[in-house]
Amino acid sequence: MELNVKALEKLLDYAASGVGSVAGSMLAPWKARREAQAKQIAAEGDANVLRIQAEAQAEARAILVSQDTDVTGELDIANTVNQRIQFQERKRQINIASVVRQAASQLGDKEVANNEPDHDWTARFFSDVQDVSSEEMQSLWAKVLAGEVERAGSTSIRTLGILKNIDQDTARLFRKFCSACVFLSPDGKTLMDARVPSLGGNAASNSLKAYNLNFDALNVLNEHGLIISDYNSWYDYKLSIGLRVDNPPRLIRIPFRFQDRYWILVPTNERNLNKEFRLSGVALTRSGRELSGVAGLETTDEFSQALSGFFQGKGLQMAEVGSPEPQFFPVSP
């Protein structure tokens, strides 16, 4: 039987695997208190980061903006280069510590499977994240790290490469896209489909322009490997409308997720349940699906109303359910 361990303890394994000897000094407070509450660990991490940051800022001023430097006199170039290298390394330590600290805060008191970290994955992750200074992007990387600790393999190495090349503007655009996505998942984890419906139009012809997802915006997401190139693909969503099963006779509906809530489609008139229901739109790639869980959501009232109206026009009513679990309804024999 596989044993679980504290998520924070496993996080330290990932950090040690990814940054080697650097993890020893950076994460010593966490190692000493790895059974403590997440807030205590985060507070210790905050203090460590602030100390390193203060030292780095002081060194930066001394190296880069010192008014005492005599450019016409003797200049120890080797020493200056060495100081700048040290400054860069300290800055990288700050970036790594910030991401690990945020991941620790997200994991809290959770327990996870005691799996050996994928050392290729951790090496790639920490090699990339050390140069991420933006707070907004660090938050994304921290969510990826926490997700990998919770469920190994949730983010591929390929997806890390895509994330590395995403800037803040693209990340915000991707968040907007994911906020309009519907996700079909029979077990709440495995995604069968993830797409932004084009609401009866063609996204390649700007049918989503009113929701800030015009053709140019979609091209940006496509160039970053987050959405597929066919902007008018489709998937059969009849599972959310209902399938009849026997023994005993009943109707099963698979909810889809939209705006972090779960929905089924209830016919408002007589409908042949064997008939397919093609939901056309812009689908996420595999990497897009992996990153959709960390992109975050923003409110989309206008699109939400348009989506509900689109389904109503197809004789279907969006009905909210409390969980991703399949919904069963009695039917006549």
C-alpha positions in Angstrom: 0.0 0.0 0.0 1.4 3.4 -1.0 2.0 5.7 2.0 1.3 9.4 1.9 3.6 12.1 3.3 3.2 15.7 4.2 3.0 17.8 1.0 5.5 20.3 2.5 8.0 17.5 3.1 7.6 16.4 -0.5 8.0 20.0 -1.7 11.4 20.0 -0.1 12.4 16.9 -2.0 11.4 18.6 -5.2 13.4 21.7 -4.3 16.5 19.7 -3.2 16.3 17.7 -6.5 16.0 20.9 -8.6 18.5 23.2 -7.0 20.9 20.9 -5.3 23.1 22.4 -2.7 21.3 25.8 -3.0 18.3 24.2 -1.3 20.3 23.5 1.8 20.8 27.1 2.9 17.6 28.5 1.4 15.3 25.9 2.9 16.9 25.2 6.2 14.0 26.9 8.2 11.5 24.7 6.3 13.6 21.5 7.0 13.6 22.3 10.7 9.9 22.9 10.8 8.5 20.8 7.9 5.7 19.4 10.1 4.6 22.9 11.1 1.7 24.9 9.7 2.0 26.4 6.2 1.7 29.9 7.6 4.6 29.4 9.9 6.8 28.1 7.1 5.7 30.9 4.8 6.5 33.5 7.4 10.0 32.1 7.9 10.4 32.1 4.1 9.3 35.7 3.9 11.9 36.7 6.4 14.6 34.9 4.5 13.6 36.4 1.2 13.5 39.9 2.6 17.0 39.5 4.1 18.5 38.2 0.8 16.7 40.9 -1.1 18.0 43.7 1.1 21.5 42.4 0.7 21.1 42.1 -3.1 19.7 45.6 -3.4 22.6 47.0 -1.4 25.1 45.1 -3.5 23.3 46.3 -6.7 23.7 49.9 -5.6 27.4 49.4 -4.8 28.1 47.7 -8.1 25.9 49.4 -10.5 25.2 52.9 -9.4 28.1 53.9 -7.1 29.0 57.5 -7.5 32.5 56.8 -6.1 33.7 54.8 -9.0 36.7 56.4 -10.7 36.3 55.4 -14.3 39.6 57.1 -15.2 41.6 55.4 -12.5 42.4 51.8 -11.9 39.4 49.4 -12.2 39.4 45.9 -11.1 37.4 44.5 -14.0 37.6 40.9 -12.8 36.3 41.8 -9.3 33.5 43.9 -10.8 32.4 41.0 -13.1 32.6 38.6 -10.1 30.4 40.9 -8.0 27.8 41.1 -10.8 27.8 37.4 -11.1 27.2 37.1 -7.3 24.4 39.7 -7.6 22.8 37.7 -10.4 23.0 34.5 -8.3 21.5 36.1 -5.3 18.7 37.5 -7.4 18.1 33.9 -8.7 18.0 32.6 -5.2 15.3 35.2 -4.3 13.2 34.1 -7.3 13.5 30.4 -6.4 12.7 31.1 -2.7 9.7 33.2 -3.6 8.2 30.5 -5.9 8.9 27.7 -3.4 7.4 29.7 -0.5 4.2 30.4 -2.5 4.0 26.7 -3.4 4.3 25.8 0.3 1.5 28.2 1.2 -0.8 26.6 -1.4 0.0 23.1 -0.2 -0.6 23.8 3.5 -1.4 20.7 5.5 -2.2 18.5 2.6 -0.8 15.0 2.2 0.5 13.6 -1.1 1.8 10.3 -2.4 5.4 9.6 -1.5 6.7 9.4 -5.1 10.2 10.0 -6.1 10.5 13.4 -7.9 11.2 13.3 -11.6 14.7 14.7 -11.5 14.7 15.7 -15.2 11.5 17.7 -14.5 12.8 19.4 -11.3 16.1 20.3 -13.1 14.1 21.9 -15.9 11.7 23.6 -13.6 14.3 25.3 -11.3 16.6 26.1 -14.2 13.7 28.1 -15.8 12.1 29.6 -12.7 15.3 31.1 -11.4 15.1 33.9 -13.9 11.4 34.7 -13.3 11.2 38.0 -11.4 7.6 39.1 -12.1 5.3 38.5 -9.1 2.5 37.6 -11.5 4.5 35.0 -13.4 6.0 33.6 -10.1 2.5 32.9 -9.0 1.9 30.8 -12.1 5.1 28.9 -11.6 4.3 28.3 -7.9 0.9 26.8 -8.8 2.6 24.5 -11.3 5.1 23.4 -8.7 2.4 22.8 -6.1 0.3 20.9 -8.6 3.2 18.7 -9.5 3.9 17.9 -5.8 0.2 17.0 -5.4 -0.1 14.9 -8.6 3.2 13.9 -10.3 3.0 14.3 -14.1 0.3 17.0 -14.0 2.6 19.3 -16.0 4.9 17.9 -18.7 8.4 19.1 -19.5 7.2 20.3 -22.8 4.6 22.5 -21.1 7.4 24.0 -18.9 9.1 25.1 -22.1 5.9 26.8 -23.2 5.4 28.5 -19.8 9.0 29.8 -20.0 8.2 31.8 -23.1 5.0 33.3 -21.9 5.1 36.9 -20.9 2.7 38.7 -18.6 0.4 40.0 -21.4 0.1 36.5 -22.9 -0.6 35.1 -19.4 -3.4 37.6 -18.9 -4.8 36.8 -22.3 -4.7 33.1 -21.5 -6.5 33.8 -18.2 -9.2 35.6 -20.2 -9.5 32.6 -22.6 -9.7 30.1 -19.8 -12.4 32.1 -18.1 -14.6 31.5 -21.1 -13.7 27.8 -21.4 -16.0 24.9 -20.9 -14.3 21.7 -19.6 -15.8 18.2 -20.1 -14.4 15.7 -17.6 -16.1 12.5 -16.6 -14.2 12.1 -13.3 -13.4 15.8 -12.5 -9.7 15.2 -13.4 -9.3 13.7 -16.9 -10.3 16.2 -19.5 -12.1 14.9 -22.5 -12.5 18.4 -24.0 -11.7 22.0 -23.2 -12.8 24.9 -25.5 -14.3 28.3 -25.8 -17.6 27.9 -27.7 -17.9 30.2 -30.7 -21.6 30.7 -29.9 -22.9 29.7 -33.3 -20.3 31.7 -35.3 -16.8 31.1 -36.4 -14.0 32.3 -34.1 -11.7 32.5 -37.1 -14.1 35.2 -38.4 -14.1 37.1 -35.2 -17.2 35.7 -33.6 -15.6 36.1 -30.2 -14.4 39.7 -30.8 -17.0 41.1 -28.4 -15.4 39.1 -25.6 -11.8 40.4 -26.3 -10.8 37.2 -28.0 -10.5 38.4 -31.6 -8.6 36.7 -34.4 -5.3 38.4 -33.5 -5.6 37.4 -29.8 -6.3 33.8 -30.8 -3.2 33.9 -33.0 -1.0 34.9 -30.0 -2.3 32.0 -28.0 -1.8 29.6 -30.9 1.8 30.9 -31.5 2.5 30.0 -27.9 1.2 26.5 -28.2 -1.8 27.0 -26.0 -4.7 26.5 -28.4 -5.0 24.4 -31.6 -4.8 26.0 -35.0 -8.4 25.0 -36.1 -10.5 27.7 -34.5 -13.7 26.0 -35.5 -13.2 22.4 -34.3 -16.0 20.7 -32.4 -16.7 18.1 -29.8 -19.9 16.1 -29.1 -21.4 17.3 -25.8 -24.4 14.9 -25.8 -23.0 13.3 -22.7 -24.0 16.5 -20.8 -27.5 16.3 -22.3 -28.0 12.6 -21.3 -27.6 9.0 -22.1 -30.0 6.3 -21.2 -28.7 3.3 -19.3 -30.5 0.2 -18.1 -30.5 -2.0 -14.9 -32.2 0.1 -13.6 -33.5 2.3 -16.3 -32.2 5.8 -15.8 -30.6 8.8 -17.5 -27.0 9.8 -16.9 -25.6 13.3 -17.5 -21.9 14.2 -17.4 -21.4 17.7 -16.0 -19.1 20.2 -17.7 -17.2 22.9 -15.8 -17.6 26.6 -16.6 -16.4 29.4 -14.4 -15.4 26.8 -11.8 -19.0 25.6 -11.4 -20.5 22.4 -12.8 -23.4 22.3 -15.3 -25.6 19.9 -17.2 -27.8 20.6 -20.2 -31.5 19.9 -19.8 -33.6 19.7 -22.9 -36.5 22.1 -22.9 -38.5 20.0 -25.4 -38.5 16.4 -26.7 -35.1 15.3 -27.9 -33.6 12.2 -29.4 -30.8 11.4 -26.9 -28.8 9.5 -29.6 -28.5 12.7 -31.5 -25.0 14.3 -31.3 -24.6 17.9 -30.1 -21.6 19.5 -31.7 -20.2 22.3 -29.7 -17.9 24.2 -32.0 -15.1 26.6 -30.9 -11.5 27.0 -30.0 -9.9 24.1 -28.2 -6.9 24.0 -25.9 -3.8 22.0 -26.7 -2.5 19.5 -24.2 -0.2 22.1 -22.8 -3.0 24.6 -22.7 -5.1 22.1 -20.7 -2.3 21.5 -18.3 -1.8 25.2 -17.7 -5.5 26.0 -17.6 -5.7 24.8 -14.0 -3.2 27.5 -12.9 -4.2 30.4 -15.1 -6.9 31.7 -12.8 -10.3 33.0 -13.6 -11.9 36.4 -14.1 -15.6 37.2 -14.2 -17.2 37.0 -17.6 -20.8 38.1 -17.1 -21.4 39.1 -20.7 -20.0 35.8 -22.1 -21.8 33.8 -19.5 -25.1 35.3 -20.6 -24.3 34.8 -24.2 -23.4 31.1 -23.6 -26.6 30.5 -21.7 -28.5 32.2 -24.6 -26.7 30.1 -27.1 -27.8 26.8 -25.4 -31.4 28.1 -25.0 -31.4 28.7 -28.7 -30.6 25.0 -29.2 -33.4 23.9 -26.9 -31.2 23.3 -23.9 -31.1 24.8 -20.4 -27.9 25.2 -18.4 -28.6 23.7 -14.9 -26.0 23.9 -12.2 -25.1 20.9 -10.2 -23.0 20.7 -7.1 -20.1 18.4 -8.2 -18.4 16.9 -11.2 -19.9 13.5 -10.4 -22.2 12.0 -13.1 -25.8 12.9 -12.5 -28.5 10.1 -12.6 -32.2 10.7 -13.2 -35.0 8.1 -13.2 -36.8 7.4 -16.4 -39.7 5.2 -17.4 -38.9 1.6 -18.4 
